[in-house]
Amino acid sequence: MSRNLKNRLRYIRDVRKDSAAQKTGPALRPKGAELNESPWPGWFEAGFMVYKRELTRELPFSLSAPFSEALAILVPDLFRIGRIPLPGELLFFDLETTGLSGGAGTVAFLAAFGRFSPQGKLVITQYLLLDYPGEADFVESVKSEFASPRSPNPIVVSYNGKCFDAQILKTRCLMNGLVPPEFFHVDLLHPARRLWKGQFSDCSQATIEVSALGLDRSGDISGAFAPEIWFSFLRSGENKDLLVICEHNVKDIMGLASLFLGFHEIASEPFESRKKFRFCQEALALSWQAAVKKNAAFLAEKKSYQKQLETGKLLLKNAAHNGCPRAAFTLYKSLAIEAEWRLRDNLLALCYTKSALSIPEITGRFRSELELRLKRLEEKTG
């Protein structure tokens, strides 16, 4: 961004601040003073028209460290980062905005961050924007959390944050003349879809929390009402519903951290955890095998490749035994390839190929490939 444009944006922000201060009068408390009196108990002034608070919450899942290398099998973003993080490196992140479609006109008015304490609790920090003129201070405060002394190089965890929250933050930084923060990003939306798509009515974060993790979100309000509630607050100054949205934001961060720990429990105990988390057995088996093959070098470096490969085979066998057609097809196909090329046993390979072809759900290209394999093996075996 050019220096002239930065200066112009800074001038516009200062004019807005001066104009707003003249209308509303000077702040009643100095920056950093706690707002214990109604209507903002527990909040502090953290900037011009920006409030902040910190909370500590217990989670229903225990925090075990270090995390298993198998966690990356379920959350492939960790493979791209190149290592398994420590709990203290994680930064859970969620925004509430004035719109759900993004774009330059969408403003973030509430941000929440969650960090694991050394005692295994979740420390949540929130920033609340009270009106448009305070956005520059709000965005600066939010940006500071991505390089705070508590987590100078965090691994940010979100739910659909790559497509939405991170893009909103980047846009608002640029609109306020700030350089957007850079960080490693782990998004749990796609891992959740892989395990629970078709299991529940949808794969929204709230649905996964309630239906898969067993969390209680009774009395919560949908985040879809957040824009309307903030605009209503701007018109009336009544903050009752806005504080409800703040609590919803807290629950989102708690649910996000719980989901991450849930993934770790599934990765550590993929057979024992199925009943507890109600994930799709076939989806876990297929994604496990694909991730192990794709990231063999990473797992070999951690000396866990062979272990995770055997786990993947057992998951496929269990799913096939329970009548999952895609898992059975994948299992028989892999066994046929192994028998033909590693064991040099064409009769055994022929047997596995026929078993795969006996699955009626396998059609199209996959069946054509199997038929070609069958023909070749029959010629080899006479």
Secondary structure, DSSP 8 states (H G I E B T S, - for coil): --HHHHHHHHHHHHHHHHHHHHHH-S-SS-TT-EE-STT-TTEEEEETTEEEEEEEE--SS---SS--TTHHHHSTHHHHHTS---GGGEEEEEEEES-SS-STT--EEEEEEEEE-TTS-EEEEEEEE-SGGGHHHHHHHHHHGGGBTTBSS-EEEESSTTTTHHHHHHHHHHHTT------EEEE-HHHHHHHHTTTSS---HHHHHHHTS----TT---GGGHHHHHHHHHHH---HHHHHHHHHHHHHHHHHHHHHHHHHHHHH-TTTTHHHH---HHHHHHHHHHHHHHTHHHHHHTT-HHHHHHHHHHHHHHHHHTT-HHHHHHHHHHHHHIIIIIS--HHHHHHHHHHHHT-TT--HHHHHHHHHHHHHHHHHH-
